[in-house]
Amino acid sequence: MRSLFLLILGIVAGVFGTILWTTLDPTLDSTEPETALGGNARISLSEDALATVIKQNLEDLPGASDMRVSTDIREDGIVAVSLTVGTGALAVKATLETDPDVVAGRLKLNVVSSSLGKVALPEDIVERIERPLQQRLDDLSGGLEYTLRSISTAEHRLTLEIEI
């Protein structure tokens, strides 16, 4: 019985050793391409976080020190930005609705509607929103080439996913 056990143990050890020898590369040289730098990355901003980013990029507009910014990220894909300057009866309220889109693998905010009054032109505000979001995507990619793959506006969050 002991001889049979030792024979089976020897066979198992031999099979195990053969499998390891054929699957491991003892010289650590590989002919397979390097895939560690690829994949997807995602950035997700809540309504408050997006409003903070927008406010930081509107600071050089007239009255920006008193400006209050709020956002509404809707399920239909529209991102509504509300700007309020002043208080009480003298308050000026402006709204801008944008539809985030992917154009040539980059983020593009399309103006759906705006009522900015004398605050600014819609294109200027959109540029000030789009630029910091694009910069965050550039930072997320770590300087590598990437393509914006998807935009989601679910659960009051703006989520941008890139493929590196």
N, C-alpha and C positions, 0 to 999 in steps of 0.2 A: 504494500500500500504506500509505504514511504517512497519507494522508487517511482511509482506512478505519479505521486504528487510532485516530486522533483522534476519529472519529465514534463508534466503539464506546465509547471512554473517556468521551466526553461523555454518551452515553446512560446508561451505568452510574452516572456521577456524578449525573445528573439523577434517576434512579430512587432512588438512595441518599439524596439530599437531600430528595426528596419523602417518603420513608418517615420520615426523621428529623423533618421538619416536622410531619407528621400525628400522630406518636406522642409526641413530647415536648411538655410543657406549658410554654411559655416564661414564663408568669406565675407558675409554681409554685403555682397554685391548683388544688385537686383537689376534685371532688364525691364522691369515694369515701370511705366511712367509715374512720376511723382503726382499724387492727387491731394496732398495735404493742404494746398492753397485754394481749393475750390469749395463750392457749396453755397448755401443761402444764408442770409443774415436779415434780421428784421428789426425795425424800429417802430415803436408804438407810443403815441402821444395822447394823453387824455385831453379833454377840453381845456382844463386849467393850464396844463403844461403848454399846449399850443398857444393859448392866450398870452402866456408869459413870454414865449419866443417872439410872438408878433410885437408885443409891447416893447421889448428890448430893441427891436429893429425899426421902431417908429419914433424913437426918442428925439430925432432931429427935426421932426415936423413941428410947426407952430402949435403951441398949447399942449405938447406931448407930456409935459411934466404933470398936468392935471388929467391926462387922458386915462380913461378906464377902458379896458379891452376885455371882451368876452367872446367866446366861440360856441357854436352849436354844431356838432358833428352829427349829421342826420343819417338815418338808415338808407335813404335814397341816394347817398353818395355826395350830397351837397355839404360843403363846409361854409357855414355862415359866420361872418365876423362882424361884431358890433363895436363901434367906437363911440365913446361918449366923452365930450370935452365940456367942462364947466359943471355947475350944479344948479338945481332948481329950475326956475323959469328961463334962465339964460343958457341952459344946457343945449348943446348941439349934438344930435345923435346922427351917426352915419352907419350904414350897413353895407356889407359887401358879401355876395354869395358867389362861391367859386365851386367848380367841379374839377377835382384833381384827375389828371389823365396821364397816361404813359405815352410819350412821343419820342420815338427813336431811342428807347431805353432810358429816358430821363423823365423827371417830374415836370409836368406842365399844368399850371392852374388856369383854367378857363373861366372867365367872368360870366356868370349866369345873369346876375342883376346887381345893380348898385344904386345907392342913394347916399352919396358922399357929400352932397352940398358943396360947401366951400372948403372942406377939410383937405381933399387931395383928389387927384385923378385916379380912377380905378386901376389903371396899368401901373402907376407908381406904387400903390398899396400892394398889388399882387406881386410885383417884383420884390418888395420888402418882405413878403411872406414866403415866396418861393425860394429866394436866395438862401436863407438860413436852413430851410428844410433840405435843400440840395447839398449844402455844406455838411449837414449831419450825415447824409447818405455817403458823401465822399469820405468822411472820417470813419464811418462804419466799415467801408470797404478796405481801409488800411492802405490807401493809395493804389490799390489794384484796379484794373478795369472791371467794370460791373455793368449790369443791365437791370433796370427797375422792372421787376416781373409782375408785381401785383400791388393794388391799393385797396384797402378795406376800410370801411367806415362803420363797422359794427360796434354795438355797445358803447356808443359815444366816444370812440377812440379812432384816431387816424393811424392806420398801420401801413407801413411801406415795406415791401420785401424786395431785396435785391439778390441777384445771382452773381457770384464772383467767378 
